[in-house]
């Protein structure tokens, strides 16, 4: 695949292969055929037509070879959905049901098929590929939380030393954020448009005015596992798809945040990385073991979000009853899924290579005794010591570096009871960790 235009189908083809069943041209054709055939099976009894064809419809199989044949028909029709219609008619004729051919795509517009096929594709890809991979990432984070729940570490706010925390709790932050966003995404319905050329069932109603076409369409779309939008133009609103794309981008932003934090921890030597024999970190510096998996994930998460957010902002906007801009944009729906999947796999690989360097975490804490001044001044305020905050502020300003010795001397000079002094002396950067919040 060295001639592929994008790395999705080239360099990273091995990481995105499972998405071909949902977002390739062949996959789209197969989903269109599925919708057309299901519609035919529902339509015939609704308009009192011969239903003996229904059992034979089940025999029609749109495999890769059939999808290629449909593409060949499209070269003549210059219309993708019409090519699907013609291919189905050919199959019915071959099965001896030529009389039923005119019921294929009866009273429909292309978007009745497209705006039903795409939500089916997206729903399947999300529930069968992307969501499970996010859950795999979440499980990997939870495993780290459990492993590192008692590891003290120096916090950094504004890049400066701050009140210590536990490493497991800092990982739990990301796990909890992912949980919340998945809950929100799970509430987003998968919606379809099904109502004729401009959403009014004009052709359906003029041909069979006695049929409850709204009820028919609701039941048909529901039977496919989707929700039907009730009042539409020629196309669906795309509002729910926009919500999914925005939800995906929030998940990706959380993971991007995580990747940057881990990258920083690696740069501070909190983590080492497992070395694979034969791998090269730098083409010129033999000692380098770069955090490339987290960098790869960060880059692809950014690409995924760029496309996802464009889809979310573009698709819900259409001139009057329809323009064609949604069609060309929607064909790229696989991109945010593919870039995300590449990123998730890279992040998982990076996580699997992390080796905790407890010694460096301990050194960092020992070098920053100033962080306990918060706890000391808070206890002094509790005891009614006037200007407690200012006293600790002066200590930190006078001393370029505050170590254990400076803290001990400061406590010794306070006009407080020995019991309170013992309480203060017991505070160290290694145990000033607050409440254990990890699950």
N, C-alpha and C positions, 0 to 999 in steps of 0.2 A: 504493500500500500504506500510505497514511497512517492507516488504521484498524487496522493490525496491532497486536496486543497486545505483542509483543516486537520489539525492533529486528532480530532475526535475520531475520524475514520482512518487515520494514518498512524502516527506515533502511539496514540492512546487507544487504538482500536480494540486491543485486548481488554481494556478497562471499561469499554462502553458497549461491548458486543451484545450484552443481554438486552439493551435498549432497542436493538434492531427489530425485535418482535413487536415493538410498539410505535416507533417513529420513522422507520424506513418508508420509502415509497411503496414497497410491497406490502408493508403493514397497513398503510392507509387504504390501499386498494382492498385488502381483505376486510377491514372494518367497514368500508363502504358496501361491499358485497353482502356482508352480514346484515347490515341495516336494511338494505333493499329486500333481501329474502325474508327477513322477519316481518317487514311491512307487507309484503305480498301474502304471507301466511295469515296475517291479521285482517288484511283488506277483503279477501275473497268471501269469508263468511259474513262480514259486515254488510256487503252489498248483494248477498244472496247469489253468489256465483259458485260454479262447480269447485268443490274443495278436494276433489280426488287428486289434484296436482300437489297438494300439500305434502303428502308422504314422499313424493319424488323430489320435492324441493330439498329435503333433508339429504339427498344424495349428491347435491351440487357442492363440490369442494373447490374452494379457491386456494390452491397451493401456489408455490412460487412460480411454477410453469404457467398457471392460469393468470397470475398477476402480470407476467411478462406478455402474455397474449393480449391482455387488456391494454397494456401500454402500446402494443402494436396497433390496436384499434384506435387508440387516441391519436396516433399520427395522422389518421384520416379525419377523425371527427374534430380534432383540435379542442376537445372538451373532455376532461377527465371523467366526470360523472356520467356523461352520455355514453362513454366507452364502457363503463361498468354495466349500464342498462343494456347495451347491445350484446355484451358477452353473456349476460344472464338469459336474454332472449334466445341466443344460440344454444345455450344449455337446455332450456325448456324445449326447444324444437327438437333437439337430439333425443330427448326423452319422450317425444311424442305428444307434447303439450303445446303445440304451436298456437292453438286457440286461446291459450292463456297469456300469450306474450304481451298483449296490449294492456294488461293489468300491471305490468312491471313499471315502476316509477309513475304510477297513475296519479295525476293531479299534483304531483310534487314539483318543487323547485330544487335545484342542486343543494341549496343550503339546508333543506330538510334532511338531506343525507349527510352533508359535511358537518353541520352543527349538531349531529347526533353521533357520527363516527368519531370526531375529535374528542368529545368528552369521554367516550368509552375508552379510547386510547389512553388519554391522560389519567383517567381513574385507574385503569389497570397498571400503568407504569408507576404511578404513585404508590398504590397499595401493594404491588408485587415486587417492586425493585427499590424505589427511593426511600420510602418510609421504613422498610426493614433495614436498610443500610444505615439510616439515621439512628434507629434503635440499637443497631450493632455498635455504633459510635457511642451512644449513650451508655450502653452496657460496659464499654471499655473505660469510659470516664468513671462510672460507678465503681468499677474494679480498682481504679487508681485511688478513688476516695477511700475505699475500705483499707487499701494497703498503706496509705499515707495519712490516715486520720490523726495519728499522734506525732507527726513530724513537725516540729516548730520551724518557722521560717520568718525572716524579716519581711515586713510589708514595705511597699513603696507607694507613697501617694505624691503626686507631682514629681515622681522620679526620686524623691528623697526618702530617707529612712523613716519609717512610721511604726506604729504599734504592731508588734508581732502577731502572727496568725498561725494557723495550721495548714500545711500544704494540702491535706485532704479537703479541708473546708473551701480552699480557693478553687479546687477542681469541682467541688460540689456546686459552686456558683453556676458554672456552665451546664452541668447536668440538669439542674433545676430549671434553668432558662430554656433548655431544649424541651423538657417535659411540658412546660407551659405553652410553648409555641405549637407543639404537636397537638395538644388539646384544642387550641384555637383552629388549627388547620382541619382537624377532624370534624369541626362544626360546619365547614364550608360545603354546600351541596354541589353535586355535579349536575349541571343544568344543560338542557337541550332545547333547541327551537324546533318546532314541528307544526307548521300551519299554512303551507302554501306560499305563493310568490311574494305576497306582502303581509302574511301573517293572519289573513282573514278567512282562509279556507274557501276562497272564491270559486276555484275550479271544482273542489269537492262538493260544495253546496249546490252549485248550478247543475251538476250531474245527478246528485242524489240528495235532494233537499230534505228528505225524510230522515236521514241519518244524523245522529248526534255526533258530529265530527269532533267537537271539543272533548266530549267524553271518550270517544274512540282514541284520539291522540293522547289524552292523559293516560289512559290504560296502556296504550302501546309503549309510550316512552317509559312509563313506570316499570313495565315488564322487562325493559332493557337494563333496569337498575339505575335510571336517571330521573331527574325531576324536570317536568316540562314547564317552560316559561309560558305564562298565559297570554300576555299581550306583547306582540313583537312586530318588528318590521320584517324584511326578508331574512335578516340574520338575527342570531341570538344577541343578548345584551353584552355578554362577556364579562359582566360584573363579578360573577362567581369565579370565573377563571382568573380574573384580575386579583381577587382575594387570595386565591391559591398561590399565584405568582408572588404576591406580596408576603404571604406567609413563608413561602420557600426562601425568599430573600432575607427574612428575619432569622430563620434557622441558619442560613449561610453566614449572616453577619455575626451571629453568636460564635459560630465555629471559626470564623476569621479572627475574631477577638481572641479566642482560645489559642489559635496557631501563633499569633503575634506574642502572646504572653509566654507560651512555651519557648518560642524562639529567643525571647529575652532571658528566660531562665537558663537556657542552654548557653547564651553568651556570658552569663554570670557564673557559669560552671556549676550550677545547681544540678544539672543533668549531664551525664555522659551519654554516648550513643553506642549501641552494639555495632561492632564492626563486622562486615561481611567480607570474607576472604576474596581478594581480587578486585574489590571496588576501589575507586579513586575519588578522593575528596576534592583535590585541586590538581590542575594540570601542571602546576609549577611548585606548589608548596606541599611536600610529602606528608607533613604532620596533620593536615587539615581533615576533619570529619565534619562536614557541613550539615546543618539541619535542613537538607534539601526537601524532605517530604513535607515539612510544614510550610516551606516556601512555595512548593508546587501547589499545595492545597490552597494557600492564601491567594495565589494568582488565579487559579481556576474558580475559586469562590467569587472573586471579583468579576470575572467574565460571566459567570452564571447570573449574578445579580444584575449586571448591566443589561443582559437580554431579558431577564424576567421582569425587570421594572419597566423596560420599554414595552413589552407585551401588555403589562398591567395598565400603562398609561395610554397606549395606542388603541388597543382592541375595543374598548367600550365606546370609542368615538367613531361615528359613521355619518356621512352626509345623507340627510333625508332618509329614505327607506333602505338605501344600500349604496355603498361604493365598494370598489374591489381592493382597497388597501388592506382590509383584514385578511384577505385570502393569501397574499404573498407573505405577510407577516406571520400568520398562523402556521405556515409551513415550517417555520423555525422553532416550533414549540418544543422540539426535542433538544434544542441547544442548552437551555438552562438545566434540564435534567442531566444531559451528558456531562457538561462542565461540573455540575454538582457531584455527580457520581465519581468522576475522576478525582475531585478534591476529597471526597469522603474516603476513598480507598487510600489516597496518599496520607491523609491524617491518621487513619488506622495503622498504616505501615509505620509512620513516625512514632506513634504511641508505643507500638510493639518494640521499638528499638531504644526506648528511654531507660537509662540506668540512673538511679538516684545517687547523688553524691552528698551524703549526709554530712561529711566532714566540712564541705564548703558552706553548707547552710549554717552549721554550728559556728564556723569562723566568722561569717557575716554577722551573726547575732552578737558574738563576743566583741566584735569591732564597733558595735553601736549601742553601748550602754545608755546613751542619751534617750533612747526610746522609753526607758522606765520612768523618766521624769514626769510623764503624764500621770502614771499611777501614784507616784509619790505625792505630787501636788494635790491630787484628788483626795487622798487620805488626810493630808494636812488640812485641807478645807473642811473635811468631815469633822476634824478635831477642833475646828474654830481658829486655826492659826491664821493670823492676819497676813495678807499679801502672799499667800502660798504660791500662787502662780508666778508672781513677780520674782520671788526668791529663786525658783527653778529657772526662770528665764535668764536671770542675772548669771546663774551658774553656767548655763550653756553659752552665754555670750563671752564670759571671762575666759573659759577654757576652750581652746581650739579643738580639743578632743576630750570627750568625757568617757572615762573608763570606769571600771569597778572601783578603783582606788578613790577617784574623785567623788563618786557617789557615796562611798563609805564615810569619807571625811565630811561631806556635806551633812549626812544624817547625824554624825557625831556632834556637830555644832548646833543642832536644833534644840530649842528649849521645849522638849516634850518628854513624856515618860519613857522609861527603858522598854516597857512593853510595846509602845508604838514604834520605838526605834527598831526593835527586833522584827516587828511586822514589816517595816520599810526595808530592812536589810534582807529580808527573805525574797524580795522582788528581784528577779533577774530577767534579762532579755529572753532566757530560755524557758521561763515559766509564766511570764506575763502574757498569757494567751487568751484571756477572756473565757467565755462559755464555749464548750465543745458543741458545735452546731451541726457537725456532719451526721447524716442519717445512718 
